[in-house]
Amino acid sequence: MAIIQAIVQAVLSFILSLVITALPSASVVGYAGYKPIMATPREYCFDIDRLNIGGYGYNLKYSDEEHFAQIKEAGLDFLITNVNNTLLDYCDANGIGIVAHGLNANGGWIWNYNPDPVLSLTKETFRNRPCLWGDSIIDEPCSSEFNKVASAVNHYYSLGTKTLPLVNLLPNYFNEEQAGFPLFPCTEFQEKVQEKTRATNFRTKFVPLVTKENEELYNKFALANYSTIQWMELYRKYVSMYISTVDTDVVCVDIYPLSTNNTSGAFWLNNLDVLAEACRATGRKLWVITQACGGDQYEARYCDNPEDIRYQMYVSLSFGAKAVIHACYSSGWWDDEAWLVNKKGEKTATYTAVQTVNKEVSSFADLYAKYTNVGTFFKNGHGADATNYYAYLSPISREDRGCTIDSKDHILCGCFTAKEGSSRAYTFVNTNGKLAGTSADLTATFDKGEKITVYQKGVATIYEGSSVSIKLGCEEGVFVTVE
């Protein structure tokens, strides 16, 4: 019976491979003819290659020693926030970085950006501090603003301050006005897209059956689906326009994927994948602002548990993120009881969850800096959380993978190579999803290596050999080095 099933599967795979042969490239690099700028690495006053953990938004009402101390206790390396002298003084004294709103730049939002405050800066008027990592230039710019953003960024760098001009991009659930160009040619097209992406029996049953042992064919199916989504095509256009116009060393995005029904946004992983590819191709660093807040009325769940925080952090790391910033810390949006510190200045359950996971991840933060992300892939991507059934990710070669994964579960794998030497590193994330609520088992067999170190919930365990079996809890991820 098994032999007959295999034969049928092989025949169907062959027939479908003939049907689905030529598909548009999903690469963001050079999309629509845009030529990307190769970033020139600059010297900064902080280690930009280290895994740095941040918090977004500080309530300056609580400018006192007790509340300042909570920043460091939470395990944060830096803040992106409005500032006052009292906060700056504390951060100077305690080694906490600041990316400032309104200090040397009045960062606009989406459109009508005015770069003049940045362009008028001189070396003499620039307000620098030991704690200053950078300034927020603009948040979520419209594509029509990119030339003005570029002029501000170039002038900022010309000051030679060793600080970062931060531009935070739109996530891929933008709208036409935000994007700066039409998203849909017509309503009829939008209806066709919705019809094509509906969860049919063909998608949920037949496709996994015929592509189970044929990853190349699966990727063709995934790309076919991915390419029919007009707004995903145009997100690649948005990012391609940015990296072809603005020469920053960091590409940053805020994206909030976790919903109250315990599912994750369908294009979360595609969003990070597009940005990760852009960073790899142009020598930039990926920063991700994650969801540490929520509210029922916004259909965004409270992330007041370590599982949701851990999930977002390890997914971000799988795409090579060099900074993960929790939003919101003690000022921002949605329900303040979902922040780390509420409007009353009280620590919440989210604070405890973030503190727990930050401590775990900090156990390998310095080690992480020694590796470069070379790509991300799925084991059993069809039907995984945050994929809209098809988990298209930018292709990664077998050589760059350097391993094989055996699992019946949905596993997201980030692949890294050492900057010096021949060792490799990996992230493995359980993407069965919180709605499923299940653990995941995997066995990873590595092409090279005799010593494997698994960092799981802050504990390093060493294994001898070239293979390791790992059990992941719901939404859990691990960091693994192979020497």
C-alpha angles and dihedrals in degrees: 000000000000091000092051091048091051092050092049090048092050092049093049091047091052093049092048092047088060092050096047103047112126122041132163116266115261092206118127092202110097091359111173090357098300112147112219123228113238105227117235108221110240132199115257135189089241134046102268092183095056119091101259122191119210144180126220121223128009122206103231089200085082098058097149137111095256096054094039090055090057090067092065093037088058089059096248121155095192147356134227103210153109110287144205129192093262092057091044091051092052093047091048090054096044104040097248115146126228131206098190134216112209100002103102097353137038097216112212127206130241102319144013090041114183112206094181097101089057095040090054093056118113131185087258097049097042108111106221130179133180088248096049110113093168150307130269104243099181138341120226099343122202113241089245087065097055096098091053091045089051092053091051093047093048092050092046091054091047089067090069094221097144088233129120128251100214121209115183113204130213118264118238095265090077125135132229096267092050095045095050095226136066116281100194127032090208145345091254091060091050090052091051091051091052090049093050093050097049116123099254127173087254091059099041101040115014100043096054090046097055097037100042094106097026111072094173090058092045090054089052090054091046093048091047089056093040092052094053090062103094097196091053090053089051093047087060087051091051093050093043090052089051098050089045093053111028121057104207126146090219131058109198132185136174114215128168110197107162117099133195092250089064095251127114130236111280095232101038095108093042089053092054091041093056092050094044091053090049090051095048092048096048103033097250133140123243119227119186126197106206136199114269094150138053149161135206093231089058093045087238115128125229109257092209095137133073092240096065093043093046092048094055094044096051093043088053091049090050088065093047101261112179093192132030114194121195114220123233116023104167104322133044139067144329120029112351090211086066093058122092089252119022129221090271090060093250124139112243135205087266089062091055092046093050092045091052095051095040089058091050095049094043088065089079102022095112092043090051089062090066093065136070124214112240100176149308132248141177132236105207095357097170108102095004119147116278095016107097085234095298116076104199112179129171109277118265122194123242088243092056091048093055092185147059124229125213113195142125090212133079107269127180112204126195115197126209137178126205118257087221125027130005104286122121136207134204143187119213118194130186104232098175083113136235092267089062089043092198134140121236133223125203140168117208120198115193126210092224135015143082102204124054123188118194118197105201121169090340096309121113116213121185123213128186119224136036100285135062136181118214133187115207125197122223109305090356127147136186137201116224132188123197122200 
